[in-house]
Amino acid sequence: MTKRLNKQPSTARLRLGGDTIEVIAMTALLIGSIGLFSLLAPGFLTATNFGSMSMQLPELGLLSLAMLLPIISGGLNLSVTFTANIAGLMTAWLVQGLLAGMGILSVPMAIIAGLAVGAAAGFLIGVIVAYVGAHPILVSLGAMIFLQGVGEFLTRGGGISGMPGVFQTIGSGSFLGIPIPMLIFLAAAAGLIYIMHFTRTGFSIYMLGSNPRATEYSGINVKRVLITVYTISGILAGLAGMVMLARFNSVRVGHGESYLLITVLACFLAGANPFGGFGRVLPLVLGLMSLQIIASGMNLMGASQHLATAVWGAFLIIVMALRMPFIKQS
């Protein structure tokens, strides 16, 4: 048994090279989107436009990564946006209040505290799902309403703004020509790729989503895996809250609320199985880039943002209709 378990990460590593059809499909969509809007949208192929897209993508990208992990495990985390907001509110409150007299040291300490709040929110969801046995949708929905209520109570429906200059650097600065928020998103995506494809934890998450009962019989601690899934999801959501706080120089309870269903759309568009057990980070990153290109291209053409959202929804319907026969066979 010990030898077999020690080989699990190697098995998971092989899965990184498999199912390349999702990567090919998302790459084709990305290239096709760039080609289409380079012809239709004036000013699309400019450094300014790509810089703008790189600034807008990370917050949705981090929230989508936070959604992907629970979907792979066979669940869902509907509280990702409000977890991000609560983490941002905690960070802003500490910087302007309790840690205000500590100067530049207040920023990293507040960010760590904000991420800890995100992790705690995910941890509590994971504990309830694992030990109570309640469905993740119901638990995370309850957590979403709870976090929304707590945030509105603490801020009285308002927000916190006027952060130190270092936050503006994080939100609008760049390194080697790449916006810092984009670097944060890519680093988070790379870290999640490593966890999901090169560690025993990732292998266990895929097994749990594929067949929970077989996973339990194989000796894997299912409860610990579930808690890990939602804790990581909470950390990623908290990181999204940091990016939103830095980019907008303010935070309120409703920030990013419209992203919730789009994160689910992005995960399914990139090949995540709605029943769990399948989903890849790289296709998700490519799919998110395609969605951002579609939104930016349509904006340059003068189309309404609501029309871009409708196009995103149409993509999801088409992709799910094409993929469903294969999902039923798996």
LORO-968206 format. One record per residue (C-alpha): residue in one letter; x negated, y, z negated. Coordinates in nm, 2 decimals. Each point is the difference from the previous one (the first is absolute). Layout:
+----+--------+--------+--------+
: aa :     xx :     yy :     zz :
+----+--------+--------+--------+
:  a :      X :      Y :      Z :
...
+----+--------+--------+--------+
This chain:
+----+--------+--------+--------+
: aa :     xx :     yy :     zz :
+----+--------+--------+--------+
:  m :   0.00 :   0.00 :   0.00 :
:  t :  -0.29 :   0.24 :  -0.09 :
:  k :  -0.17 :  -0.05 :   0.34 :
:  r :   0.33 :   0.06 :   0.19 :
:  l :   0.07 :   0.32 :  -0.19 :
:  n :  -0.35 :   0.13 :   0.06 :
:  k :   0.05 :  -0.03 :   0.37 :
:  q :   0.31 :   0.21 :   0.00 :
:  p :  -0.17 :   0.33 :   0.08 :
:  s :  -0.16 :  -0.17 :   0.30 :
:  t :   0.34 :  -0.11 :   0.13 :
:  a :   0.13 :   0.35 :  -0.05 :
:  r :  -0.30 :   0.14 :   0.18 :
:  l :   0.09 :  -0.21 :   0.31 :
:  r :   0.34 :   0.16 :   0.00 :
:  l :  -0.16 :   0.34 :   0.07 :
:  g :  -0.09 :  -0.12 :   0.35 :
:  g :   0.33 :  -0.17 :   0.06 :
:  d :   0.33 :   0.14 :   0.11 :
:  t :  -0.19 :   0.25 :   0.22 :
:  i :   0.32 :   0.05 :   0.20 :
:  e :   0.11 :   0.26 :  -0.25 :
:  v :  -0.32 :   0.19 :   0.03 :
:  i :   0.01 :  -0.01 :   0.38 :
:  a :   0.37 :   0.11 :   0.00 :
:  m :  -0.07 :   0.30 :  -0.24 :
:  t :  -0.31 :   0.09 :   0.20 :
:  a :   0.20 :   0.00 :   0.32 :
:  l :   0.26 :   0.21 :  -0.16 :
:  l :  -0.26 :   0.25 :  -0.12 :
:  i :  -0.17 :   0.03 :   0.33 :
:  g :   0.33 :   0.02 :   0.19 :
:  s :   0.12 :   0.28 :  -0.24 :
:  i :  -0.32 :   0.20 :   0.05 :
:  g :   0.02 :  -0.05 :   0.38 :
:  l :   0.37 :   0.10 :   0.02 :
:  f :  -0.02 :   0.32 :  -0.21 :
:  s :  -0.33 :   0.11 :   0.15 :
:  l :   0.20 :   0.02 :   0.33 :
:  l :   0.32 :   0.14 :  -0.15 :
:  a :  -0.10 :   0.22 :  -0.29 :
:  p :  -0.21 :   0.32 :   0.07 :
:  g :  -0.29 :   0.03 :  -0.25 :
:  f :   0.02 :  -0.36 :  -0.11 :
:  l :  -0.36 :  -0.09 :   0.07 :
:  t :  -0.15 :   0.27 :  -0.21 :
:  a :  -0.22 :  -0.01 :  -0.31 :
:  t :   0.26 :   0.22 :  -0.18 :
:  n :   0.28 :  -0.24 :   0.06 :
:  f :  -0.19 :  -0.31 :  -0.10 :
:  g :  -0.12 :   0.18 :  -0.31 :
:  s :   0.35 :   0.09 :  -0.09 :
:  m :   0.11 :  -0.37 :   0.05 :
:  s :  -0.29 :  -0.11 :  -0.22 :
:  m :   0.13 :   0.23 :  -0.28 :
:  q :   0.36 :  -0.12 :   0.03 :
:  l :  -0.05 :  -0.37 :   0.02 :
:  p :  -0.18 :  -0.09 :  -0.33 :
:  e :   0.29 :   0.06 :  -0.24 :
:  l :   0.24 :  -0.22 :   0.21 :
:  g :  -0.28 :  -0.25 :   0.05 :
:  l :  -0.07 :  -0.04 :  -0.37 :
:  l :   0.36 :  -0.04 :  -0.08 :
:  s :   0.03 :  -0.26 :   0.28 :
:  l :  -0.29 :  -0.20 :  -0.15 :
:  a :   0.17 :   0.02 :  -0.34 :
:  m :   0.32 :  -0.15 :   0.17 :
:  l :  -0.19 :  -0.26 :   0.20 :
:  l :  -0.13 :  -0.20 :  -0.29 :
:  p :   0.34 :  -0.07 :  -0.17 :
:  i :   0.15 :  -0.09 :   0.34 :
:  i :  -0.28 :  -0.26 :   0.06 :
:  s :   0.08 :  -0.15 :  -0.34 :
:  g :   0.36 :  -0.03 :   0.09 :
:  g :   0.13 :   0.31 :  -0.18 :
:  l :   0.03 :   0.37 :   0.04 :
:  n :  -0.09 :   0.31 :  -0.19 :
:  l :   0.26 :   0.27 :   0.05 :
:  s :  -0.17 :   0.23 :  -0.26 :
:  v :  -0.32 :   0.08 :   0.19 :
:  t :   0.10 :   0.36 :   0.08 :
:  f :   0.11 :   0.09 :  -0.35 :
:  t :  -0.30 :  -0.18 :  -0.15 :
:  a :  -0.22 :   0.23 :   0.22 :
:  n :   0.19 :   0.30 :  -0.13 :
:  i :  -0.02 :  -0.09 :  -0.37 :
:  a :  -0.38 :  -0.06 :   0.05 :
:  g :  -0.04 :   0.33 :   0.17 :
:  l :   0.21 :   0.18 :  -0.28 :
:  m :  -0.22 :  -0.16 :  -0.27 :
:  t :  -0.32 :   0.11 :   0.18 :
:  a :   0.13 :   0.36 :   0.05 :
:  w :   0.13 :   0.03 :  -0.35 :
:  l :  -0.34 :  -0.12 :  -0.15 :
:  v :  -0.20 :   0.23 :   0.22 :
:  q :   0.21 :   0.31 :  -0.09 :
:  g :   0.08 :  -0.10 :  -0.36 :
:  l :  -0.18 :  -0.24 :  -0.22 :
:  l :  -0.33 :   0.00 :   0.19 :
:  a :   0.00 :   0.36 :   0.12 :
:  g :  -0.29 :   0.10 :  -0.23 :
:  m :  -0.23 :  -0.27 :   0.13 :
:  g :  -0.08 :   0.17 :   0.33 :
:  i :  -0.10 :  -0.22 :   0.30 :
:  l :   0.00 :  -0.31 :  -0.22 :
:  s :   0.38 :   0.03 :  -0.04 :
:  v :   0.05 :  -0.10 :   0.37 :
:  p :  -0.15 :  -0.36 :   0.00 :
:  m :   0.15 :  -0.07 :  -0.34 :
:  a :   0.34 :   0.11 :   0.11 :
:  i :  -0.02 :  -0.20 :   0.32 :
:  i :  -0.10 :  -0.31 :  -0.19 :
:  a :   0.30 :   0.06 :  -0.24 :
:  g :   0.23 :   0.04 :   0.30 :
:  l :  -0.12 :  -0.32 :   0.16 :
:  a :   0.05 :  -0.17 :  -0.34 :
:  v :   0.36 :   0.12 :  -0.01 :
:  g :   0.05 :  -0.15 :   0.35 :
:  a :  -0.16 :  -0.33 :  -0.11 :
:  a :   0.22 :   0.00 :  -0.32 :
:  a :   0.32 :   0.04 :   0.21 :
:  g :  -0.10 :  -0.28 :   0.23 :
:  f :  -0.11 :  -0.22 :  -0.30 :
:  l :   0.34 :   0.04 :  -0.17 :
:  i :   0.18 :  -0.10 :   0.32 :
:  g :  -0.22 :  -0.30 :   0.04 :
:  v :   0.05 :  -0.11 :  -0.36 :
:  i :   0.38 :   0.02 :   0.03 :
:  v :   0.00 :  -0.18 :   0.34 :
:  a :  -0.23 :  -0.27 :  -0.13 :
:  y :   0.14 :  -0.07 :  -0.35 :
:  v :   0.36 :   0.10 :   0.03 :
:  g :   0.05 :  -0.15 :   0.35 :
:  a :   0.20 :   0.30 :   0.13 :
:  h :  -0.01 :   0.07 :   0.37 :
:  p :  -0.28 :   0.25 :   0.09 :
:  i :   0.25 :   0.21 :   0.20 :
:  l :   0.22 :   0.05 :  -0.31 :
:  v :  -0.30 :   0.06 :  -0.23 :
:  s :  -0.17 :   0.25 :   0.22 :
:  l :   0.33 :   0.17 :   0.08 :
:  g :   0.05 :   0.04 :  -0.38 :
:  a :  -0.36 :   0.13 :  -0.03 :
:  m :   0.06 :   0.25 :   0.28 :
:  i :   0.30 :   0.15 :  -0.17 :
:  f :  -0.17 :   0.00 :  -0.34 :
:  l :  -0.31 :   0.17 :   0.14 :
:  q :   0.21 :   0.25 :   0.19 :
:  g :   0.20 :   0.09 :  -0.32 :
:  v :  -0.32 :   0.03 :  -0.21 :
:  g :  -0.16 :   0.23 :   0.26 :
:  e :   0.30 :   0.22 :   0.03 :
:  f :   0.03 :   0.02 :  -0.38 :
:  l :  -0.36 :   0.10 :  -0.05 :
:  t :   0.00 :   0.26 :   0.28 :
:  r :   0.37 :   0.10 :  -0.03 :
:  g :   0.03 :  -0.05 :   0.38 :
:  g :  -0.29 :   0.23 :   0.07 :
:  g :  -0.36 :  -0.08 :   0.08 :
:  i :  -0.36 :   0.09 :  -0.10 :
:  s :  -0.23 :   0.19 :   0.23 :
:  g :  -0.32 :   0.20 :   0.01 :
:  m :  -0.27 :  -0.27 :  -0.04 :
:  p :  -0.37 :   0.07 :  -0.03 :
:  g :  -0.21 :   0.05 :   0.32 :
:  v :  -0.14 :  -0.35 :  -0.01 :
:  f :   0.35 :  -0.14 :   0.08 :
:  q :   0.02 :   0.23 :   0.30 :
:  t :  -0.34 :  -0.15 :   0.11 :
:  i :   0.14 :  -0.35 :  -0.04 :
:  g :   0.32 :   0.09 :   0.19 :
:  s :  -0.14 :   0.20 :   0.28 :
:  g :  -0.38 :  -0.06 :   0.01 :
:  s :  -0.19 :  -0.24 :   0.22 :
:  f :  -0.31 :  -0.21 :   0.00 :
:  l :  -0.20 :  -0.06 :   0.32 :
:  g :   0.29 :   0.15 :   0.19 :
:  i :   0.26 :  -0.25 :  -0.15 :
:  p :   0.26 :   0.15 :  -0.24 :
:  i :  -0.05 :  -0.12 :  -0.36 :
:  p :   0.36 :  -0.13 :  -0.03 :
:  m :  -0.06 :  -0.22 :   0.30 :
:  l :  -0.32 :  -0.13 :  -0.15 :
:  i :   0.19 :  -0.08 :  -0.32 :
:  f :   0.26 :  -0.19 :   0.20 :
:  l :  -0.25 :  -0.20 :   0.20 :
:  a :  -0.20 :  -0.09 :  -0.31 :
:  a :   0.32 :  -0.12 :  -0.17 :
:  a :   0.09 :  -0.21 :   0.31 :
:  a :  -0.35 :  -0.15 :   0.01 :
:  g :   0.03 :  -0.09 :  -0.37 :
:  l :   0.34 :  -0.16 :   0.06 :
:  i :  -0.14 :  -0.20 :   0.29 :
:  y :  -0.28 :  -0.13 :  -0.22 :
:  i :   0.25 :  -0.10 :  -0.27 :
:  m :   0.24 :  -0.17 :   0.23 :
:  h :  -0.24 :  -0.19 :   0.22 :
:  f :  -0.31 :  -0.06 :  -0.20 :
:  t :   0.12 :  -0.07 :  -0.36 :
:  r :   0.19 :  -0.27 :  -0.18 :
:  t :   0.25 :   0.26 :  -0.10 :
:  g :   0.09 :   0.08 :   0.36 :
:  f :   0.03 :  -0.37 :   0.08 :
:  s :   0.24 :  -0.05 :  -0.30 :
:  i :   0.21 :   0.30 :   0.12 :
:  y :   0.04 :  -0.15 :   0.34 :
:  m :   0.09 :  -0.34 :  -0.15 :
:  l :   0.25 :   0.16 :  -0.23 :
:  g :   0.18 :   0.17 :   0.28 :
:  s :   0.00 :  -0.32 :   0.22 :
:  n :   0.12 :  -0.24 :  -0.26 :
:  p :   0.04 :   0.11 :  -0.37 :
:  r :   0.08 :  -0.35 :  -0.13 :
:  a :  -0.30 :  -0.17 :   0.17 :
:  t :  -0.22 :   0.28 :  -0.12 :
:  e :   0.10 :  -0.07 :  -0.36 :
:  y :  -0.05 :  -0.37 :   0.04 :
:  s :  -0.35 :   0.06 :   0.14 :
:  g :  -0.11 :   0.14 :  -0.33 :
:  i :   0.00 :   0.37 :   0.09 :
:  n :   0.12 :   0.23 :  -0.28 :
:  v :   0.30 :   0.15 :   0.18 :
:  k :   0.08 :   0.24 :  -0.27 :
:  r :  -0.35 :   0.15 :   0.00 :
:  v :   0.01 :   0.03 :   0.38 :
:  l :   0.33 :   0.18 :  -0.01 :
:  i :  -0.13 :   0.24 :  -0.26 :
:  t :  -0.31 :   0.06 :   0.20 :
:  v :   0.20 :   0.07 :   0.32 :
:  y :   0.21 :   0.27 :  -0.15 :
:  t :  -0.28 :   0.15 :  -0.20 :
:  i :  -0.21 :   0.04 :   0.31 :
:  s :   0.31 :   0.14 :   0.18 :
:  g :   0.04 :   0.26 :  -0.28 :
:  i :  -0.37 :   0.10 :   0.02 :
:  l :   0.03 :   0.06 :   0.38 :
:  a :   0.32 :   0.19 :  -0.05 :
:  g :  -0.18 :   0.21 :  -0.27 :
:  l :  -0.28 :   0.07 :   0.25 :
:  a :   0.26 :   0.12 :   0.25 :
:  g :   0.13 :   0.23 :  -0.27 :
:  m :  -0.36 :   0.14 :  -0.04 :
:  v :  -0.02 :   0.07 :   0.38 :
:  m :   0.34 :   0.17 :   0.01 :
:  l :  -0.09 :   0.21 :  -0.30 :
:  a :  -0.33 :   0.11 :   0.16 :
:  r :   0.16 :   0.06 :   0.35 :
:  f :   0.30 :   0.20 :  -0.12 :
:  n :  -0.18 :   0.16 :  -0.30 :
:  s :   0.32 :  -0.08 :  -0.19 :
:  v :   0.21 :  -0.29 :  -0.12 :
:  r :   0.37 :  -0.06 :  -0.07 :
:  v :   0.22 :  -0.30 :  -0.04 :
:  g :   0.13 :   0.00 :   0.36 :
:  h :  -0.33 :   0.01 :   0.18 :
:  g :  -0.03 :  -0.29 :   0.25 :
:  e :   0.35 :  -0.13 :  -0.07 :
:  s :   0.07 :  -0.03 :   0.37 :
:  y :  -0.30 :  -0.23 :   0.04 :
:  l :   0.16 :  -0.29 :  -0.18 :
:  l :   0.19 :  -0.17 :   0.28 :
:  i :  -0.27 :   0.10 :   0.25 :
:  t :  -0.26 :  -0.20 :  -0.20 :
:  v :   0.23 :  -0.31 :   0.03 :
:  l :   0.03 :   0.07 :   0.37 :
:  a :  -0.38 :   0.03 :   0.05 :
:  c :  -0.06 :  -0.33 :  -0.18 :
:  f :   0.25 :  -0.19 :   0.21 :
:  l :  -0.11 :   0.17 :   0.32 :
:  a :  -0.35 :  -0.12 :  -0.08 :
:  g :   0.11 :  -0.37 :  -0.03 :
:  a :   0.08 :  -0.04 :  -0.37 :
:  n :   0.25 :  -0.28 :  -0.06 :
:  p :   0.31 :   0.13 :  -0.18 :
:  f :   0.02 :  -0.33 :  -0.18 :
:  g :  -0.36 :   0.02 :  -0.12 :
:  g :  -0.32 :  -0.20 :   0.06 :
:  f :  -0.13 :   0.20 :   0.30 :
:  g :  -0.13 :   0.35 :   0.06 :
:  r :  -0.33 :   0.16 :   0.09 :
:  v :  -0.16 :   0.33 :  -0.09 :
:  l :  -0.18 :   0.07 :   0.33 :
:  p :   0.32 :  -0.02 :   0.21 :
:  l :   0.17 :   0.22 :  -0.25 :
:  v :  -0.27 :   0.26 :   0.03 :
:  l :   0.02 :  -0.01 :   0.38 :
:  g :   0.38 :   0.01 :  -0.01 :
:  l :   0.00 :   0.31 :  -0.23 :
:  m :  -0.23 :   0.17 :   0.24 :
:  s :   0.24 :  -0.07 :   0.28 :
:  l :   0.29 :   0.14 :  -0.20 :
:  q :  -0.19 :   0.31 :  -0.08 :
:  i :  -0.10 :   0.05 :   0.37 :
:  i :   0.37 :  -0.04 :   0.10 :
:  a :   0.11 :   0.26 :  -0.26 :
:  s :  -0.27 :   0.25 :   0.09 :
:  g :   0.04 :  -0.05 :   0.38 :
:  m :   0.38 :   0.06 :  -0.02 :
:  n :  -0.06 :   0.30 :  -0.22 :
:  l :  -0.24 :   0.15 :   0.26 :
:  m :   0.27 :  -0.07 :   0.26 :
:  g :   0.25 :   0.21 :  -0.21 :
:  a :   0.21 :  -0.30 :  -0.11 :
:  s :   0.16 :  -0.01 :  -0.34 :
:  q :  -0.16 :  -0.19 :  -0.28 :
:  h :   0.33 :  -0.18 :  -0.05 :
:  l :  -0.02 :  -0.13 :   0.36 :
:  a :  -0.35 :  -0.13 :  -0.08 :
:  t :   0.14 :  -0.18 :  -0.31 :
:  a :   0.27 :  -0.15 :   0.23 :
:  v :  -0.27 :  -0.13 :   0.24 :
:  w :  -0.18 :  -0.16 :  -0.30 :
:  g :   0.32 :  -0.18 :  -0.09 :
:  a :   0.05 :  -0.11 :   0.35 :
:  f :  -0.35 :  -0.15 :   0.00 :
:  l :   0.08 :  -0.20 :  -0.31 :
:  i :   0.33 :  -0.14 :   0.14 :
:  i :  -0.17 :  -0.10 :   0.33 :
:  v :  -0.30 :  -0.16 :  -0.18 :
:  m :   0.21 :  -0.19 :  -0.25 :
:  a :   0.23 :  -0.12 :   0.28 :
:  l :  -0.30 :  -0.13 :   0.19 :
:  r :  -0.17 :  -0.15 :  -0.31 :
:  m :   0.29 :  -0.16 :  -0.17 :
:  p :   0.01 :  -0.33 :   0.20 :
:  f :  -0.37 :  -0.06 :  -0.10 :
:  i :   0.07 :   0.09 :  -0.36 :
:  k :   0.29 :  -0.26 :  -0.02 :
:  q :  -0.23 :  -0.27 :   0.15 :
:  s :  -0.28 :   0.07 :  -0.26 :
+----+--------+--------+--------+
